[in-house]
């Protein structure tokens, strides 16, 4: 049976001068300085700040990896798992190498993962990180989407759910999880929002992942349905570190699209977020999702960043 390594052999994979392994406690500061700064400066203040952050966030450094060339540390990577069997991979800037080492580093980290724990690895790059993108592609990552990050302030509003009488709105509870899962599955049909993710995880994992983003608040999760058949789903979480909120997911069933339902849901969501103390609402949208972009722009969301998303499914 072929493996990811067979299909995507990164350049220099067989180079005996390169060794990739988990960073030991003694190597941790060197690895973090490479990850943050792109150079080995273990005493730099940025390393102290990052370590302080990981302690406050209870972030594990178990998957902090180091690449050595001729026994010298040259690159580092950190995998941060999250609920829903996903993980984010951070790799050091490609500055002094040609990307071969980073490619081997990324592939080794991904291949070391247990699919019972991590099913999908994601990497989010800034525009201009062409060398890092090339290294990740050589390691077996594939392009997912260019994400546009948008934001707008919330406003005090008395907007209430104003849907057709046949529709019923319900918020999250442990007893209606199946309805939320069904609503998300239906919204995936012919979706324009990161279609490359379809089928890579079970819907229960997807829901767990959404729930772990920020501070989950049941009152901010809504499904619109008719006789138990979902028409739309909106998931909003409060920010973990500031007075904001994130539109984690908004989707409609195919037969409910192009009828103004998404706008009504989002207007209601903005009102809800404000009532929960959020001063702003942020979101990320696939730049190929033209209908969603037009909706957000018409509702005064403004773009403030663009990122390039790549994925590595764990076989």
C-alpha positions in Angstrom: 0.0 0.0 0.0 1.4 3.4 -1.0 1.9 6.1 1.7 1.9 9.8 1.7 5.7 9.7 1.6 5.5 7.5 -1.6 3.3 10.1 -3.3 5.0 13.2 -2.1 8.7 12.6 -1.5 10.1 16.0 -0.4 13.4 17.0 -1.9 16.3 15.8 0.3 14.3 13.2 2.1 17.1 10.8 2.0 19.8 13.3 2.9 21.7 11.6 5.8 23.0 14.9 7.1 19.5 16.0 8.1 17.9 14.6 11.3 14.3 15.5 12.4 13.2 14.7 15.9 11.1 16.0 18.8 12.9 18.8 20.7 14.1 17.7 24.1 13.6 19.9 27.1 17.2 21.1 26.7 16.5 22.0 23.0 13.1 23.6 23.5 14.3 27.2 23.7 16.5 26.8 20.6 13.6 25.2 18.7 11.2 28.0 19.7 13.7 30.7 18.7 13.9 29.1 15.3 10.2 28.9 15.1 9.5 32.5 16.1 12.6 34.3 14.7 14.0 32.0 12.1 17.3 31.9 13.8 18.8 30.1 16.9 18.7 32.7 19.6 17.4 30.8 22.7 17.9 33.7 25.1 15.7 36.2 23.1 12.8 37.8 24.9 10.4 36.6 22.3 11.0 33.0 23.5 10.2 34.0 27.1 7.0 35.7 25.9 6.0 32.6 24.0 6.7 30.2 26.8 4.6 32.5 29.1 1.8 32.3 26.6 1.9 28.5 26.4 1.7 28.2 30.1 -1.3 30.6 30.4 -3.1 28.8 27.5 -2.0 25.4 28.8 -0.6 24.7 25.4 1.4 21.4 25.1 4.9 21.5 23.5 4.9 17.8 23.1 4.9 18.2 19.3 7.7 20.7 19.1 10.1 19.4 16.6 13.7 20.3 15.5 15.5 19.7 12.3 19.3 19.4 12.5 21.7 19.6 9.5 25.2 18.3 10.3 24.1 18.4 13.9 23.3 22.1 13.8 19.6 23.2 14.5 18.3 24.9 11.3 14.5 24.6 11.4 11.6 23.9 13.8 8.0 23.0 13.7 5.1 23.0 16.2 1.9 21.0 15.9 -1.0 22.3 18.1 -3.9 19.7 18.2 -7.4 20.8 18.9 -10.8 19.1 19.5 -12.3 17.6 16.4 -9.1 15.7 15.5 -7.5 18.7 13.8 -4.2 20.4 14.4 -2.4 23.6 13.2 1.2 23.3 12.0 3.6 26.2 12.5 7.0 25.9 10.8 10.0 28.2 11.0 10.5 30.8 8.3 12.5 29.6 5.4 15.5 32.0 5.6 18.8 30.2 5.5 17.7 26.9 3.8 16.2 26.2 0.4 13.1 24.6 1.9 14.2 21.0 1.7 14.8 20.8 5.4 11.4 22.4 6.2 9.7 20.0 3.8 11.2 17.0 5.5 10.4 18.5 8.9 6.7 19.1 8.1 6.3 15.6 6.5 7.9 13.9 9.5 5.7 15.8 12.0 2.5 14.9 10.1 3.4 11.3 9.5 4.1 10.8 13.2 0.5 11.6 14.1 -2.0 9.0 15.3 -5.2 9.4 13.2 -7.3 8.6 16.2 -6.0 11.9 17.7 -5.4 14.0 14.6 -7.2 13.5 11.3 -6.4 16.8 9.5 -3.4 19.1 9.8 -3.8 22.7 8.7 -1.2 25.4 8.0 -2.1 29.1 7.6 0.4 31.3 5.8 0.6 35.0 5.2 0.8 36.4 1.7 4.4 36.3 0.5 5.4 33.1 2.3 6.1 31.5 -1.0 9.1 29.5 0.2 7.1 28.0 3.1 4.2 27.2 0.8 6.5 25.4 -1.6 8.1 23.4 1.2 4.7 22.4 2.5 3.5 21.3 -0.9 6.6 19.1 -1.3 5.8 17.6 2.1 2.3 16.5 0.9 0.2 19.5 1.8 -2.3 20.8 -0.7 -3.9 24.2 -1.2 -7.3 24.6 0.4 -8.3 28.2 0.0 -7.3 31.9 0.3 -9.2 33.1 3.3 -10.4 36.7 3.7 -10.8 37.8 7.3 -13.5 40.3 7.9 -14.9 42.2 10.8 -17.6 44.7 11.8 -18.8 46.3 15.0 -21.9 45.0 16.7 -24.7 47.5 17.5 -27.4 47.6 20.1 -30.5 46.2 18.3 -33.8 44.8 19.2 -33.8 42.5 16.1 -35.7 39.3 16.8 -36.0 36.2 14.7 -38.1 37.2 11.8 -38.5 34.1 9.7 -41.5 32.7 7.8 -44.1 31.2 10.1 -43.4 27.7 8.9 -39.8 28.0 10.2 -38.7 27.3 13.8 -35.5 28.6 15.4 -33.8 26.5 18.1 -30.6 27.0 20.0 -28.1 24.4 21.1 -28.8 21.8 23.7 -27.3 18.4 24.2 -30.6 16.8 23.1 -30.6 18.4 19.6 -27.0 17.7 18.6 -28.2 15.5 15.8 -30.2 18.4 14.3 -27.1 20.6 14.3 -25.0 17.9 12.7 -27.7 17.3 10.1 -28.0 21.1 9.4 -24.2 21.3 8.8 -24.2 18.3 6.5 -27.1 19.7 4.4 -25.3 23.1 4.1 -22.2 21.3 2.7 -24.1 20.3 -0.4 -22.7 22.2 -3.4 -20.9 24.6 -1.0 -18.5 27.2 -2.2 -16.9 27.6 1.2 -13.7 25.5 1.3 -15.1 22.5 -0.6 -11.7 20.8 -0.3 -12.6 19.9 3.3 -15.6 17.8 2.4 -15.4 14.2 3.5 -12.1 14.5 5.4 -13.6 14.2 8.9 -16.8 12.9 10.5 -19.5 15.5 11.1 -19.2 14.8 14.9 -15.5 15.9 14.7 -16.4 19.0 12.7 -19.0 20.0 15.4 -16.5 19.4 18.2 -13.9 21.5 16.3 -16.4 24.4 16.0 -17.3 24.1 19.7 -13.7 24.5 20.7 -13.1 27.8 18.8 -13.2 30.5 21.4 -15.8 30.4 24.2 -18.7 28.2 23.3 -22.0 29.7 24.3 -25.2 27.6 23.6 -27.4 30.7 23.1 -25.2 31.8 20.2 -25.7 28.6 18.2 -28.9 28.5 16.1 -30.6 26.2 13.6 -33.6 27.2 11.5 -35.7 24.2 10.5 -39.1 23.3 9.2 -40.7 20.1 10.7 -37.2 19.0 11.7 -35.7 19.5 8.3 -32.9 22.1 8.6 -32.8 25.2 6.4 -29.9 27.0 8.0 -27.3 26.9 10.8 -25.4 29.8 12.5 -22.6 29.2 15.0 -21.1 32.1 16.9 -18.5 31.8 19.7 -17.3 34.5 22.0 -13.6 35.4 21.8 -11.4 33.8 24.4 -9.2 36.9 25.1 -11.2 40.0 24.3 -14.7 41.4 24.1 -15.4 40.1 20.6 -17.1 37.2 18.9 -16.5 35.0 15.9 -18.9 33.8 13.3 -17.6 30.2 13.3 -20.0 28.9 10.7 -23.0 30.0 8.6 -24.6 27.7 6.1 -27.9 27.0 4.4 -29.4 24.0 2.9 -29.6 24.1 -1.0 -33.3 24.8 -1.2 -33.1 27.6 1.4 -30.4 29.7 -0.5 -31.0 32.9 -2.4 -34.1 33.8 -0.3 -32.6 36.3 2.2 -32.4 33.8 5.0 -28.7 34.2 5.5 -29.0 37.9 6.0 -31.8 37.5 8.5 -29.7 34.9 10.4 -26.7 37.2 10.4 -28.7 40.2 11.5 -30.0 38.2 14.4 -26.5 36.9 15.2 -25.1 40.5 15.4 -27.8 41.4 17.8 -27.2 38.3 19.9 -23.4 38.9 20.0 -23.9 42.4 21.2 -26.3 41.3 23.9 -23.6 38.9 25.1 -21.1 41.7 25.4 -19.2 41.4 22.1 -18.2 44.7 20.6 -17.2 43.2 17.2 -17.9 40.1 15.1 -15.2 38.5 12.9 -15.2 35.8 10.3 -13.1 34.1 7.7 -14.5 33.3 4.2 -13.2 31.5 1.1 -12.3 34.2 -1.5 -14.1 32.0 -4.1 -17.4 32.1 -2.2 -18.8 35.1 -4.1 -22.3 35.0 -2.6 -21.0 35.0 0.9 -18.6 37.8 0.2 -21.3 40.0 -1.3 -23.5 39.4 1.8 -20.8 40.3 4.2 -19.8 43.4 2.3 -23.4 44.6 2.0 -23.7 44.2 5.8 -20.6 46.5 6.4 -18.0 43.8 7.2 -14.6 45.0 6.1 -11.6 42.9 5.1 -8.5 43.3 7.3 -6.3 40.3 6.4 -5.8 37.5 3.8 -4.3 34.1 4.6 -3.4 31.1 2.5 -4.8 27.8 4.0 -3.2 24.4 3.3 -4.2 21.0 4.5 -2.6 17.6 5.1 -5.1 14.7 5.7 -3.7 12.0 7.9 -4.3 8.7 6.2 
